[in-house]
Amino acid sequence: MIDAVGLQKVYRLKKKQVTALNGVDLHVRSGEIYGVVGQSGAGKSTLLRSVNLLERPDQGTVEVDGQALTSLHGTGLRGARRRIGMVHQHFALLSSRTVAGNVAFPLEVAGVGRAQRRTKVGELLELVGLGDKARAYPSQLSGGQKQRVGIARALASDPKVLLSDEATSALDPETTEAILVLLRRLRDELGLTILLITHEMDVIKRICDSAAIMADGEFLESGRVLDLIGTPGSLLARSLFPLPDNGGPDTVVVTYPRSFDRPFMSELTRRFDVDVNILGGGVEEVAGQSVGRLSVDLMGNRRTEAIDYLTQQGLLVEEAGQ
């Protein structure tokens, strides 16, 4: 649904140049939620704005739903942008307009008639759980309600793609959870493709099917979340499951890249007569599956056989020092 290849963007300031994007390739499948995570200054916002060409890259191409946006200008580009919804970090609501007026605004710009606008706005507000807030003003809403208005407005033009610019960073944890649940439900009900940027690993863990870790204008790694977790040396796995740095020469890190219901650690002690000491770790729900990582001291004469056995069962085993 989104294919961006070789994106390069350099900002030329008075005394220096800043490379915001350095040859980024982004491929988002239809119907998935793709998260880009990184610290401030990593290039995430520039990447997101390049997808709908609010920022035109210096080099590279962008296609959305088979249409080459980088070859469009003027009226053609504005028309293409209407099929791409945008949810902003700080809501970007018009304080002088009611909730209904904010949601109706893009429909007015598109020339939709008043009766059709009223019907569409009512449907959208019901969809995001704000059917009773149509006449309220932004100042009367909570942060979560404001973000729901922003989501409803982004959906007004029936987009196939929804871009989320740190949509939960200004919200408390409980409200963040509710917005993430809403985004996943909208993806499922409307068949949306969602690209979101965030600096919170919990957002990636909670709703993303695929993800990329970004730093200094580049992707350090990218792919399906469950595939990345099962990849040796994965930065994503280390970030989602930080482990204590107290291992020794016998310590291994065991990653469960998908759901398992077998007691592997106790099984090792019986099969191979090894001693197992769990130093730390965790099991989390990621991309709809229970996955986890454990830091384990594994000791005994048949240690190598035990490690081979875990690998044969589909677990990833890495020596802690590697």
N, C-alpha and C positions, 0 to 999 in steps of 0.2 A: 504493500500500500504506500509506503514511503521508501524511496530509494534516493539517497544522497551519496554522491561519489566525489572524492577528492576536494572536499570543501576547504578553502583557504580564505582567511579573513585577517587583514592587518590594519590596525588603527594607527594612523600617523599623527602623533602628538607633536608638540612644539620641540621637545628636546630628545624624543626617542620614539621608537616604533614598538607597538605591542601586538604580538601575534595571538589572536583570540582563537583561531582555528588553524590547525596545521595538518592539512591532508586528511580530514575526517571522512570516513565512510560510515553511513548509517543505513541499516536495512530493517524496516519494521513490517512484519507480516500483517496481513489483513485480519482484523478481529483480536489482535493481541494488545496487551498493555506493556509498553516498553518504558523502562525507567533509565534515566541518565543521572548518575550520582557523582558528586564531587564537591570540593570546597569552593568557597567564593573565589572568583577569578579563574576558575578552571576552563571557562569558555562555554558553560552550559546554556546560559541565556542567549548568547550569540548563536549557538547551534539551533536553539528552538526558533528564534526569530528568522533564521535562514530558511527554515522549512516552509514558512509562508511568505518568505521574501520581504518581511519588514526590514531585514538586513540582507542586502544583496551581496553574496560572497564574491570575493575578488577572483576566485577560480573555483571550478567544480560545477556539478549539475545537481538539480533537485527535481525529482518526479514524485507527484502525489496522485495516486489512483490512475497511473499511466499517463498523466499529463505533465509535460516538461515545463515546470514553472519558470525556470531560469531563461527560457526563450520568450517569455511573455512580458508585456509592458502595458501600461495604461489600462484601458477598459478590460482587456483580456485578463490581465493579472488581477484586477479587482473582482472580476467574476469568479476566478478560480479561488480567491481567498474566501469567498462566501461559503465554500464547501469545506472550509477548515475553521473549526471553532477554537476560541482562545479563552482560557480561564487564567485570570491574573492573580498574582500574589497578594496584592492589597485591594482586591475587589474591583477597583476602578468604576464604582457606581456614580451616577449623577445624583448629587444630593438634593437637587431641586425637583427630581422626578420621583414618583411613587415606585414601588416594586414593579407593578404592572407596566409603568412607563419606561422603566429601565429595560425590562425584557422586550418591550415593543420597539425600542429604539432601532435596532438593526432592521426590523421589518419595515419601519417607516422609511429608512434610507433606501431600502430595496423597492419601495413603491407599492407595498402590499396594502390593500384596501382596509378601511377601519373595521368593518365587521369581521373580516378574515383575521385581522390582527387580534381582535378581542378573543376570538375563539382559540387561536393558536397560543396566546399568552395564558389563557386559562388552563389549557392542556399542559403547558410546560410547567406552570406553577404547581399543578397537582402532581406532576411527575417527580418534582424535586421536594415534595412535601411542604409546600408553602401556599396551598390553595386559599388559606384564610388570611394571607398577608398582602393581598394585591393592592390595597389602598394605603398600606404603611409606607413610611419613608425610611431610607437607609439609616438615619440616626436613631430610629426606633428598633433596630434589629441587633441581634447578637452577631459576633464574628462568623459563626457557623451559618447563620441565616443569610448574612451578606454573601458568603461564598456560594450558597445554594442559588441565590439570585444571579450571581455571576455565571454559574453553570447553566442555568435556564436560559440566560441571554446568549451564551455561546451555542446553545442548541437551536436557537430560533430559526436559523437558515437551513435546518436539517443537514448538518455536515456529516461527512463520512469519517472525518478525522477530528479528534479533539486534542488540542495542545494545552498542557497544564504547566504554568510557570510558577513553581514553588507554591502550589495552591493551598498547602496545609501548614506552611512554615509560621504563619501568624496566628495559628489556632492552638488551643490547649489540647492535651492528649485525647480526652474523651471526644471532643468535637472533631479532631483529626480522624479518629477511628470512624466516626459517622460519615464523614466526607469520603473516605476511602471506600467504605461499604457502598455508598451511593455511586461512586464512579464505576465500581465493578458491576453493580446492578445495571447501570445505564449501558455499559459495554455489552452485557449479556442481552438486554432487552432491545436495544437499538442497533446492535451489530457494529458499534463504533470501534475504531482503532484509536488507541490513546497513547500519546507520547508525553511523558511527564519528566520534568527535571526536579531534582531534590538534593538536599545535602543530608537527608536522613536515611540511614540504612534500613530503618524500620519500615519505611514506605516501600522500599524494594522488596523486603521480606513479606510484607502484608498482601500486596496486590499484583506485583509485576510478574509477567510470564518470561520476559527477556530483560536484560539490563546491560549497561556499559558503565565502567568506571572511567572517569575523565579527569585529566590533570594537564595543565599547561597547554591547553588547546588540542590534546590528543586523547584517543581512547587507549587506556592501558590494557583493558580486556573487554570483550563483549560477547554476547551469546545468550542462549536460553539459561535462565537462572539455575535450574537443576543440573544442566550440563556443566556450567561453570563450577558449581559446588563440588562436582565429582572430578574436576580437573586438577592434576598435581600442581601445587604452588599457587592455587587460585587466590587472588587478592580479595575477591568477593567473599569466599568462604572464610578467610581470616577476619574480614570486617564484620560479617554476620555472626560469627562464632569466635570472639576473641578468647584465647586460652592463656592460662597462667604460664609465665616464663620461669618455671621451676623444674624443668625436666633434666634428666641425666643421660648417660650413654645408652641406657636401655629404654628410653622413652620413645614412643611412636605416637603419631596423630592419626586417629582412625576417623574417617569421614563416612557417614551414612548418606549417600546422595539421593536416596529414595526411601520410601516407607519399608521398614522391616519389623516383623513381630517375633523375631527369634532372639533368645538370650545369648548372643554370640560370646560375650566375655566369659560367662560361666561355662559355656560349651568348650572354650579353649582349655580351661583348667582340667576338664575331664578327658578330652581327646589327646592333649599333648603334654599334660603334667607340667604346665607352666604356671608361674605366679603372675597374677594380674592385679595391679594397683591403679585405680582410676584417680588421676590427679585433678581433673577438672573437665568441664565441657558443658554441653547443653543440647537439648532437643527442641526444635522449633517447628512451627507450621510454616512452610515456605512453598509458594506456588501450589498450594492445595495439598501438599504432602508433608508428612512428618520426616524431617531430616535433621542431622546433627553431626557434631564433631566431639571427639573425646581425646584428651591427652592421657596416655596410659603407659605406665611402666610395665614392660613385658619381659619376664626373666625366666630362664630355664634352658636346659640343653637343647630342647626342641623349639626354641624361639623362632628360628627361620621357617620351620614347617608351619608353625601357628600363623605367621604373617602370610605365608603363601596361601593358607587355607582361607583367611579372611579375604584376600584378593580374589580368589576363585569364587567366593560367594557374592562378589559385586561391590565390596567395600573398598574404599581407597585408603591405603596404609602408607604413611610417609615417616621416615626417620625425622625426629623432632629437630635435629640440628641441620637439616638440609633445606 
